[in-house]
Amino acid sequence: MTTQVFKSIAIGVLVGAALFFAPFFLIRFLLFFLLIGLIVRFFVGGRFRRDWGYGFPPAFADKIRNMTDEEYAAFKQKYQVNCHPQNKPQTAQL
């Protein structure tokens, strides 16, 4: 009988200690993975991210503004479709 009481007390103490210390370890665990995620995004993810959207980079805007009408028409003709291989115009094959 006394062993059952001690087992119940020991289990209660262990569960209580686990619940008491859980936030401490949980916060450390989450902060660790959050920090690792931020480091990976900063060093790796930044290389593949295009902040300027799907068009041309902002440095291109000055070049386009300074074009003559003929240069701009040639530019539009050249870049009418994007550079994805499925969207390239078909050329005549011999």
C-alpha positions in Angstrom: 0.0 0.0 0.0 2.8 2.4 0.9 4.6 1.7 -2.4 1.4 2.6 -4.4 1.2 5.9 -2.5 4.9 6.6 -3.1 4.5 5.7 -6.8 1.6 8.1 -7.1 3.5 10.9 -5.3 6.6 10.3 -7.5 4.5 10.3 -10.7 2.7 13.5 -9.5 6.0 15.2 -8.7 7.5 14.2 -12.1 4.4 15.4 -14.0 4.3 18.6 -12.0 8.0 19.3 -12.6 7.5 18.6 -16.3 4.6 21.0 -16.5 6.5 23.6 -14.5 9.7 23.4 -16.7 7.9 22.8 -20.1 7.6 26.5 -21.0 11.3 27.1 -20.3 12.4 24.3 -22.6 9.6 25.0 -25.1 10.6 28.7 -25.4 14.3 27.7 -25.9 13.3 25.1 -28.5 11.2 27.6 -30.5 13.8 30.4 -30.2 16.5 28.0 -31.4 14.6 27.0 -34.5 13.4 30.5 -35.2 17.0 31.8 -35.1 18.2 29.0 -37.4 15.3 29.8 -39.8 16.2 33.5 -39.8 19.8 32.7 -40.5 18.9 30.3 -43.4 16.5 32.9 -44.9 19.1 35.7 -44.6 22.0 33.8 -46.2 20.3 31.3 -48.5 16.8 32.6 -49.2 18.0 36.1 -50.1 19.8 34.8 -53.2 16.7 33.4 -54.8 14.3 36.2 -53.8 13.4 38.9 -56.3 12.3 42.0 -54.4 11.6 43.9 -57.6 8.8 41.7 -58.7 8.4 39.9 -62.0 9.4 42.7 -64.3 12.7 44.3 -64.8 14.9 45.5 -61.9 14.5 49.2 -60.9 17.9 50.0 -62.4 16.4 49.2 -65.8 13.8 52.0 -65.4 16.3 54.8 -66.1 17.6 53.0 -69.2 14.1 52.6 -70.5 13.1 56.2 -69.8 16.2 57.5 -71.7 15.5 55.4 -74.9 14.4 56.9 -78.1 11.1 55.8 -79.7 12.9 53.5 -82.1 15.0 51.9 -79.3 11.9 51.5 -77.2 9.9 49.8 -80.0 12.9 47.4 -80.6 13.1 46.7 -76.8 9.4 45.9 -76.6 9.6 43.6 -79.6 12.6 41.8 -78.1 11.0 41.4 -74.6 7.4 40.9 -75.6 7.3 37.5 -74.0 9.2 36.5 -70.9 12.3 34.3 -70.9 10.6 31.1 -70.0 11.2 28.5 -72.7 7.6 27.7 -73.1 6.8 31.3 -74.0 9.5 31.9 -76.6 8.2 32.6 -80.0 8.5 29.7 -82.5 11.0 30.1 -85.3 10.8 28.5 -88.7 12.6 25.3 -88.9 14.3 24.3 -92.2 
